Amino acid sequence: MPTNSQQKTTRSRSGSHKANGHKLPLVGAALFALVLPLFLILFNTSYITNSEWLYDYGWWRNDIPNRTGLPVDQLNRGADQIKEYFNNDEEFLDLLVEYGGKDVSLYKEREVLHMVDVKTLMQSVFAIARWSGIVLLFLLALGLITLKQDVFTLLLRSLKWSAIGTGAFIVVFGGTAVIDFGWLFTQFHFLSFANDLWLLDPYNDYLIIMFPQQFFFEATLFIGLLTIIDFGLITAVFRLARKRLG
């Protein structure tokens, strides 16, 4: 027969295991809530960066053909080279456009060197988006295995707090961007780059003529809008899954 001391020890261990069993799903839900907005924002940044429509819109919106003297087809050719550069192993970008019947290099040395830094930043964005997506899929799969259909109730609660936090960030960030995007744009460059190669001449450097602040301001708005839409779609999918499986 077990003694009172042994029975108490057994109950204590059992209670500890139950507590840990309850904590693990909550930890996973909290991690899901933290990683999801990071994934969505960086995924949308990757999508926007590689989207043809954004560049077509930017050329029209900022009157880039007239400002550069380049036709739209050559601007699109340059954009295609930039997108390819972000996704290949080349160290330097030699952006070629047709001018006067022959191909010429559009960007000068300072612009080319700055694009090396931009490429490093963008490839970090691509990598973090990819790995955060893998983490989310792992958490979802683990939740389905351990909690079955109950995982969607927990995820909806997690999604609610994630959406509230992300919404607050978007409101503050978006409000700052609307009030003074120039200041925000400058601070972003100070934080992202360890040199001043990004300080270019808006009258003589084609990189900044092709992509003025207005281009990045509206790209930022598109990223925020897509993130809000994504939260709505994910919420709808989780609710539908809970309804169907429950």
Backbone hydrogen bonds in HBPLUS format (Angstrom, degrees):
<---DONOR---> <-ACCEPTOR-->    atom                        ^
c    i                          cat <-CA-CA->   ^        H-A-AA   ^      H-
h    n   atom  resd res      DA  || num        DHA   H-A  angle D-A-AA Bond
n    s   type  num  typ     dist DA aas  dist angle  dist       angle   num
A0007-GLN N   A0003-THR O   2.99 MM   4  6.32 158.3  2.04 153.3 159.3     1
A0008-LYS N   A0004-ASN O   2.97 MM   4  6.18 159.5  2.01 149.1 154.1     2
A0009-THR N   A0005-SER O   3.08 MM   4  6.28 154.7  2.15 142.4 149.3     3
A0010-THR N   A0006-GLN O   2.93 MM   4  6.18 155.6  1.99 148.5 155.1     4
A0011-ARG N   A0007-GLN O   2.93 MM   4  6.20 161.6  1.96 151.1 155.8     5
A0012-SER N   A0008-LYS O   2.88 MM   4  6.03 153.1  1.95 144.9 152.9     6
A0013-ARG N   A0009-THR O   2.95 MM   4  6.20 156.5  2.01 147.3 152.9     7
A0014-SER N   A0010-THR O   2.94 MM   4  6.15 158.8  1.98 147.8 154.1     8
A0015-GLY N   A0011-ARG O   2.85 MM   4  6.04 159.0  1.89 148.0 153.7     9
A0016-SER N   A0012-SER O   2.95 MM   4  6.14 149.7  2.04 141.6 150.1    10
A0017-HIS N   A0013-ARG O   2.93 MM   4  6.23 156.6  1.98 150.4 155.9    11
A0018-LYS N   A0014-SER O   3.00 MM   4  6.27 158.9  2.04 149.2 154.9    12
A0019-ALA N   A0015-GLY O   2.91 MM   4  6.12 156.8  1.96 145.9 152.4    13
A0020-ASN N   A0016-SER O   2.95 MM   4  6.19 161.3  1.99 149.3 154.1    14
A0021-GLY N   A0017-HIS O   2.82 MM   4  6.02 147.7  1.92 142.1 152.2    15
A0022-HIS N   A0018-LYS O   2.91 MM   4  6.24 142.1  2.05 145.4 154.8    16
A0023-LYS N   A0019-ALA O   2.93 MM   4  6.16 146.0  2.05 144.6 154.7    17
A0024-LEU N   A0020-ASN O   3.03 MM   4  6.13 158.6  2.08 153.0 155.9    18
A0027-VAL N   A0023-LYS O   2.86 MM   4  6.14 152.8  1.93 158.5 167.3    19
A0028-GLY N   A0024-LEU O   2.94 MM   4  6.21 161.4  1.98 153.9 158.9    20
A0029-ALA N   A0025-PRO O   2.86 MM   4  6.09 151.8  1.94 144.7 152.7    21
A0030-ALA N   A0026-LEU O   2.91 MM   4  6.09 155.1  1.97 144.4 151.0    22
A0031-LEU N   A0027-VAL O   2.91 MM   4  6.15 157.8  1.96 149.0 155.2    23
A0032-PHE N   A0028-GLY O   2.89 MM   4  6.08 153.1  1.96 143.6 151.4    24
A0033-ALA N   A0029-ALA O   2.93 MM   4  6.18 155.5  1.99 145.9 152.1    25
A0034-LEU N   A0030-ALA O   3.08 MM   4  6.35 142.7  2.23 143.0 152.5    26
A0035-VAL N   A0031-LEU O   2.92 MM   4  6.07 162.1  1.95 154.7 159.3    27
A0036-LEU N   A0032-PHE O   2.96 MM   4  5.84 160.0  2.00 150.6 155.3    28
A0039-PHE N   A0035-VAL O   2.91 MM   4  6.17 162.8  1.94 161.3 166.6    29
A0040-LEU N   A0036-LEU O   2.90 MM   4  6.15 169.9  1.91 162.2 164.4    30
A0041-ILE N   A0037-PRO O   2.94 MM   4  5.98 171.6  1.95 151.2 153.7    31
A0042-LEU N   A0038-LEU O   3.09 MM   4  6.14 166.9  2.11 148.8 153.0    32
A0043-PHE N   A0039-PHE O   2.72 MM   4  5.72 155.9  1.78 152.9 160.9    33
A0044-ASN N   A0040-LEU O   2.89 MM   4  5.94 162.2  1.92 146.4 151.4    34
A0045-THR N   A0041-ILE O   2.96 MM   4  6.13 145.1  2.08 137.6 147.8    35
A0046-SER N   A0042-LEU O   2.92 MM   4  6.14 155.7  1.98 144.3 150.3    36
A0047-TYR N   A0043-PHE O   2.87 MM   4  6.15 157.9  1.92 149.0 155.6    37
A0048-ILE N   A0044-ASN O   2.83 MM   4  5.94 166.9  1.84 148.2 152.0    38
A0049-THR N   A0045-THR O   2.94 MM   4  6.03 164.0  1.96 147.7 152.5    39
A0050-ASN N   A0046-SER O   3.18 MM   4  6.32 145.6  2.30 142.8 150.6    40
A0051-SER N   A0048-ILE O   3.16 MM   3  5.13 168.2  2.18 109.2 111.3    41
A0056-ASP N   A0052-GLU O   3.05 MM   4  6.36 165.4  2.07 158.2 162.7    42
A0057-TYR N   A0053-TRP O   2.87 MM   4  5.99 160.4  1.91 147.6 153.2    43
A0058-GLY N   A0054-LEU O   2.83 MM   4  6.03 156.0  1.89 144.2 151.6    44
A0059-TRP N   A0055-TYR O   2.85 MM   4  6.09 157.9  1.90 155.2 159.4    45
A0060-TRP N   A0056-ASP O   3.23 MM   4  6.45 165.0  2.25 145.4 149.0    46
A0061-ARG N   A0057-TYR O   2.74 MM   4  5.84 172.1  1.75 161.0 163.8    47
A0062-ASN N   A0058-GLY O   3.07 MM   4  5.87 157.9  2.12 142.4 146.7    48
A0064-ILE N   A0059-TRP O   2.98 MM   5  4.81 151.3  2.07 137.7 144.0    49
A0063-ASP N   A0060-TRP O   3.34 MM   3  5.21 164.2  2.37 101.2 105.7    50
A0067-ARG N   A0063-ASP O   3.15 MM   4  6.37 153.2  2.22 146.5 154.7    51
A0068-THR N   A0064-ILE O   2.87 MM   4  5.87 150.6  1.95 157.1 161.5    52
A0069-GLY N   A0065-PRO O   2.81 MM   4  5.46 138.4  1.98 136.2 147.4    53
A0074-GLN N   A0071-PRO O   3.08 MM   3  5.52 129.6  2.35 108.3 120.5    54
A0075-LEU N   A0071-PRO O   3.08 MM   4  6.42 151.2  2.17 149.9 158.9    55
A0076-ASN N   A0072-VAL O   2.83 MM   4  6.06 160.2  1.86 154.8 159.9    56
A0077-ARG N   A0073-ASP O   3.00 MM   4  6.12 142.2  2.15 129.2 139.8    57
A0078-GLY N   A0074-GLN O   2.97 MM   4  6.21 152.6  2.04 140.5 147.0    58
A0079-ALA N   A0075-LEU O   2.90 MM   4  6.23 156.3  1.95 148.2 155.0    59
A0080-ASP N   A0076-ASN O   2.89 MM   4  6.09 155.6  1.95 147.7 153.7    60
A0081-GLN N   A0077-ARG O   3.12 MM   4  6.41 149.3  2.22 142.0 149.9    61
A0082-ILE N   A0078-GLY O   3.02 MM   4  6.36 148.8  2.12 146.8 155.5    62
A0083-LYS N   A0079-ALA O   2.95 MM   4  6.24 164.3  1.97 154.5 157.9    63
A0084-GLU N   A0080-ASP O   2.96 MM   4  6.11 158.1  2.01 144.3 150.8    64
A0085-TYR N   A0081-GLN O   2.85 MM   4  5.96 150.5  1.94 139.8 148.5    65
A0086-PHE N   A0082-ILE O   2.99 MM   4  6.30 151.7  2.08 151.3 157.6    66
A0087-ASN N   A0084-GLU O   3.07 MM   3  5.24 138.8  2.25 100.3 112.2    67
A0088-ASN N   A0085-TYR O   3.41 MM   3  5.29 167.3  2.43 101.4 105.0    68
A0106-LEU N   A0095-LEU O   2.84 MM  11  5.77 167.1  1.86 170.2 174.2    69
A0097-VAL N   A0104-VAL O   3.05 MM   7  5.62 155.6  2.11 153.3 158.9    70
A0104-VAL N   A0097-VAL O   2.83 MM   7  5.62 159.4  1.87 157.3 161.7    71
A0099-TYR N   A0102-LYS O   2.79 MM   3  5.52 171.0  1.80 156.3 153.8    72
A0102-LYS N   A0099-TYR O   3.38 MM   3  5.52 163.5  2.41 104.1 109.0    73
A0112-VAL N   A0108-LYS O   2.95 MM   4  6.22 158.2  1.99 156.8 164.1    74
A0113-LEU N   A0109-GLU O   2.90 MM   4  6.16 161.1  1.94 156.1 160.6    75
A0114-HIS N   A0110-ARG O   2.99 MM   4  6.19 150.8  2.08 141.3 149.5    76
A0115-MET N   A0111-GLU O   3.00 MM   4  6.24 149.2  2.10 145.0 153.2    77
A0116-VAL N   A0113-LEU O   3.18 MM   3  5.20 135.4  2.39  94.6 106.6    78
A0117-ASP N   A0114-HIS O   3.03 MM   3  5.26 118.4  2.43 101.2 115.2    79
A0118-VAL N   A0114-HIS O   2.98 MM   4  6.36 155.7  2.04 148.2 155.9    80
A0119-LYS N   A0115-MET O   2.84 MM   4  5.93 155.3  1.90 141.8 148.0    81
A0120-THR N   A0116-VAL O   3.11 MM   4  6.40 157.9  2.16 144.9 150.1    82
A0121-LEU N   A0117-ASP O   3.05 MM   4  6.34 158.6  2.09 148.7 154.2    83
A0122-MET N   A0118-VAL O   2.85 MM   4  6.11 163.8  1.87 154.9 159.2    84
A0123-GLN N   A0119-LYS O   2.86 MM   4  6.01 163.6  1.88 155.8 159.9    85
A0124-SER N   A0120-THR O   3.12 MM   4  6.27 143.5  2.26 138.3 147.7    86
A0125-VAL N   A0121-LEU O   3.01 MM   4  6.36 149.5  2.10 144.6 153.4    87
A0126-PHE N   A0122-MET O   2.88 MM   4  6.23 160.1  1.92 153.9 158.5    88
A0127-ALA N   A0123-GLN O   2.98 MM   4  6.10 160.4  2.02 141.5 146.8    89
A0128-ILE N   A0124-SER O   2.91 MM   4  6.05 168.9  1.92 153.5 156.4    90
A0129-ALA N   A0125-VAL O   2.97 MM   4  6.05 160.7  2.01 149.3 155.1    91
A0130-ARG N   A0126-PHE O   3.00 MM   4  6.18 156.4  2.05 144.6 151.2    92
A0131-TRP N   A0127-ALA O   2.95 MM   4  6.21 168.3  1.96 156.4 158.6    93
A0132-SER N   A0128-ILE O   2.85 MM   4  5.87 158.6  1.90 148.3 154.7    94
A0133-GLY N   A0129-ALA O   3.03 MM   4  6.08 147.8  2.13 139.7 148.2    95
A0134-ILE N   A0130-ARG O   3.11 MM   4  6.43 148.4  2.21 142.1 150.6    96
A0135-VAL N   A0131-TRP O   3.00 MM   4  6.29 154.2  2.07 145.6 152.2    97
A0136-LEU N   A0132-SER O   3.03 MM   4  6.28 156.4  2.09 145.3 150.9    98
A0137-LEU N   A0133-GLY O   3.03 MM   4  6.29 160.0  2.07 149.1 154.1    99
A0138-PHE N   A0134-ILE O   2.94 MM   4  6.15 154.8  2.01 147.6 154.8   100
A0139-LEU N   A0135-VAL O   2.95 MM   4  6.21 161.4  1.98 151.8 156.3   101
A0140-LEU N   A0136-LEU O   2.93 MM   4  6.13 158.4  1.97 148.8 155.1   102
A0141-ALA N   A0137-LEU O   2.89 MM   4  6.05 163.0  1.92 148.6 153.4   103
A0142-LEU N   A0138-PHE O   2.84 MM   4  6.01 161.4  1.88 151.3 156.8   104
A0143-GLY N   A0139-LEU O   2.89 MM   4  6.02 154.4  1.96 143.3 150.5   105
A0144-LEU N   A0140-LEU O   2.97 MM   4  6.22 154.9  2.03 148.3 154.7   106
A0145-ILE N   A0141-ALA O   3.03 MM   4  6.25 152.2  2.11 146.3 153.6   107
A0146-THR N   A0142-LEU O   3.02 MM   4  6.19 160.5  2.06 149.9 154.7   108
A0147-LEU N   A0143-GLY O   2.75 MM   4  5.45 159.7  1.79 146.6 153.7   109
A0148-LYS N   A0144-LEU O   3.06 MM   4  4.46 131.8  2.30 109.3 117.9   110
A0150-ASP N   A0147-LEU O   3.20 MM   3  5.40 139.2  2.38 136.6 129.8   111
A0151-VAL N   A0148-LYS O   3.20 MM   3  6.01 168.2  2.22 120.5 124.1   112
A0152-PHE N   A0149-GLN O   3.26 MM   3  6.09 156.0  2.32 120.6 124.0   113
A0153-THR N   A0150-ASP O   3.21 MM   3  5.50 131.6  2.46 103.9 115.3   114
A0154-LEU N   A0150-ASP O   3.39 MM   4  6.78 162.7  2.43 151.9 155.6   115
A0155-LEU N   A0151-VAL O   2.81 MM   4  6.02 155.5  1.87 148.1 156.0   116
A0156-LEU N   A0152-PHE O   2.91 MM   4  5.93 150.5  2.00 138.2 145.4   117
A0157-ARG N   A0153-THR O   3.23 MM   4  6.47 153.4  2.30 141.8 148.1   118
A0158-SER N   A0154-LEU O   2.95 MM   4  6.23 155.6  2.01 145.3 152.8   119
A0159-LEU N   A0155-LEU O   2.65 MM   4  5.81 153.0  1.72 147.4 155.6   120
A0160-LYS N   A0156-LEU O   2.97 MM   4  6.13 144.9  2.10 139.0 147.3   121
A0161-TRP N   A0157-ARG O   3.39 MM   4  6.77 161.0  2.43 149.1 150.7   122
A0162-SER N   A0158-SER O   2.97 MM   4  6.18 154.4  2.03 148.1 156.3   123
A0163-ALA N   A0159-LEU O   2.81 MM   4  5.91 155.5  1.87 147.2 153.3   124
A0164-ILE N   A0160-LYS O   2.99 MM   4  6.25 153.4  2.06 145.0 152.5   125
A0165-GLY N   A0161-TRP O   3.01 MM   4  6.18 167.3  2.03 147.7 150.7   126
A0166-THR N   A0162-SER O   2.90 MM   4  6.04 162.5  1.93 147.8 153.3   127
A0167-GLY N   A0163-ALA O   2.74 MM   4  5.75 155.6  1.80 143.7 151.5   128
A0168-ALA N   A0164-ILE O   2.97 MM   4  6.18 156.4  2.03 146.7 152.5   129
A0169-PHE N   A0165-GLY O   3.06 MM   4  6.32 157.2  2.11 144.3 150.5   130
A0170-ILE N   A0166-THR O   2.84 MM   4  6.11 160.3  1.88 153.2 158.6   131
A0171-VAL N   A0167-GLY O   2.90 MM   4  6.10 156.7  1.95 148.7 154.9   132
A0172-VAL N   A0168-ALA O   3.02 MM   4  6.25 166.9  2.04 151.2 154.3   133
A0173-PHE N   A0169-PHE O   2.77 MM   4  5.86 170.6  1.78 156.8 160.0   134
A0174-GLY N   A0170-ILE O   2.64 MM   4  5.43 155.4  1.70 138.8 147.8   135
A0175-GLY N   A0171-VAL O   2.82 MM   4  5.73 152.2  1.90 136.5 145.0   136
A0176-THR N   A0172-VAL O   2.99 MM   4  6.16 156.8  2.04 144.5 150.7   137
A0177-ALA N   A0173-PHE O   2.90 MM   4  6.15 153.3  1.97 146.3 154.4   138
A0178-VAL N   A0174-GLY O   2.92 MM   4  6.17 156.0  1.98 149.7 155.4   139
A0179-ILE N   A0175-GLY O   2.99 MM   4  6.16 158.4  2.04 146.0 152.1   140
A0180-ASP N   A0176-THR O   2.83 MM   4  5.91 173.0  1.84 155.3 157.7   141
A0184-LEU N   A0180-ASP O   3.32 MM   4  6.65 165.9  2.34 148.0 151.6   142
A0185-PHE N   A0181-PHE O   2.74 MM   4  5.83 159.5  1.78 154.0 159.8   143
A0186-THR N   A0182-GLY O   3.02 MM   4  6.17 153.6  2.09 142.2 148.9   144
A0187-GLN N   A0183-TRP O   2.95 MM   4  6.23 161.5  1.98 152.7 157.5   145
A0188-PHE N   A0184-LEU O   2.94 MM   4  6.13 154.1  2.01 147.0 154.2   146
A0189-HIS N   A0185-PHE O   3.20 MM   4  6.48 153.2  2.27 142.4 148.4   147
A0190-PHE N   A0186-THR O   2.99 MM   4  6.33 154.9  2.05 150.0 157.4   148
A0191-LEU N   A0187-GLN O   3.00 MM   4  6.21 155.7  2.06 149.9 155.5   149
A0192-SER N   A0188-PHE O   2.91 MM   4  5.98 145.3  2.03 144.6 154.6   150
A0193-PHE N   A0189-HIS O   3.03 MM   4  5.72 153.4  2.10 146.2 149.1   151
A0199-LEU N   A0196-ASP O   3.03 MM   3  5.64 166.6  2.05 117.9 122.2   152
A0204-ASN N   A0201-ASP O   3.27 MM   3  5.48 142.2  2.42 105.2 114.7   153
A0205-ASP N   A0201-ASP O   2.91 MM   4  5.33 162.3  1.94 154.7 155.7   154
A0209-ILE N   A0205-ASP O   3.17 MM   4  6.40 144.2  2.31 143.8 154.0   155
A0210-MET N   A0206-TYR O   2.81 MM   4  5.83 160.8  1.85 149.6 152.9   156
A0211-PHE N   A0207-LEU O   3.10 MM   4  6.18 145.7  2.22 133.6 143.4   157
A0215-PHE N   A0212-PRO O   3.01 MM   3  5.47 131.3  2.25 109.9 121.7   158
A0217-PHE N   A0213-GLN O   2.83 MM   4  6.07 153.8  1.89 155.4 164.2   159
A0218-GLU N   A0214-GLN O   3.07 MM   4  6.19 167.1  2.08 148.8 150.8   160
A0219-ALA N   A0215-PHE O   3.01 MM   4  6.19 148.5  2.11 140.6 150.2   161
A0220-THR N   A0216-PHE O   2.90 MM   4  6.02 151.9  1.98 142.8 149.6   162
A0221-LEU N   A0217-PHE O   3.08 MM   4  6.43 150.4  2.17 142.8 150.8   163
A0222-PHE N   A0218-GLU O   2.98 MM   4  6.23 154.5  2.04 144.7 151.3   164
A0223-ILE N   A0219-ALA O   2.99 MM   4  6.28 154.1  2.06 146.1 152.9   165
A0224-GLY N   A0220-THR O   3.03 MM   4  6.31 160.9  2.07 149.6 154.2   166
A0225-LEU N   A0221-LEU O   2.92 MM   4  6.14 160.4  1.96 151.1 156.5   167
A0226-LEU N   A0222-PHE O   2.88 MM   4  6.06 164.9  1.90 153.6 157.4   168
A0227-THR N   A0223-ILE O   2.98 MM   4  6.15 151.9  2.06 145.3 153.1   169
A0228-ILE N   A0224-GLY O   3.10 MM   4  6.38 154.9  2.16 147.5 153.2   170
A0229-ILE N   A0225-LEU O   3.01 MM   4  6.31 162.1  2.05 151.3 156.2   171
A0230-ASP N   A0226-LEU O   2.83 MM   4  6.04 156.2  1.89 147.9 154.8   172
A0231-PHE N   A0227-THR O   3.06 MM   4  6.33 157.8  2.11 147.6 152.4   173
A0232-GLY N   A0228-ILE O   3.14 MM   4  6.46 156.7  2.19 147.6 153.7   174
A0233-LEU N   A0229-ILE O   2.93 MM   4  6.25 158.2  1.97 154.2 160.2   175
A0234-ILE N   A0230-ASP O   2.88 MM   4  6.06 167.0  1.89 158.4 161.6   176
A0235-THR N   A0231-PHE O   2.98 MM   4  6.08 159.7  2.02 145.9 151.7   177
A0236-ALA N   A0232-GLY O   3.04 MM   4  6.25 158.2  2.09 144.7 150.5   178
A0237-VAL N   A0233-LEU O   2.93 MM   4  6.19 156.9  1.98 150.2 156.4   179
A0238-PHE N   A0234-ILE O   2.93 MM   4  6.15 164.0  1.96 153.8 157.5   180
A0239-ARG N   A0235-THR O   2.98 MM   4  6.15 160.3  2.02 150.7 156.1   181
A0240-LEU N   A0236-ALA O   2.98 MM   4  6.11 158.2  2.02 145.4 151.7   182
A0241-ALA N   A0237-VAL O   2.87 MM   4  6.07 157.6  1.92 148.4 155.0   183
A0242-ARG N   A0238-PHE O   2.90 MM   4  6.11 158.8  1.95 147.5 153.0   184
A0243-LYS N   A0239-ARG O   2.95 MM   4  6.13 156.1  2.01 145.8 152.5   185
A0244-ARG N   A0240-LEU O   2.87 MM   4  6.07 164.9  1.89 153.4 157.3   186
A0245-LEU N   A0241-ALA O   2.89 MM   4  5.92 168.5  1.90 151.7 155.4   187
A0246-GLY N   A0242-ARG O   2.77 MM   4  5.44 139.4  1.93 134.1 145.4   188
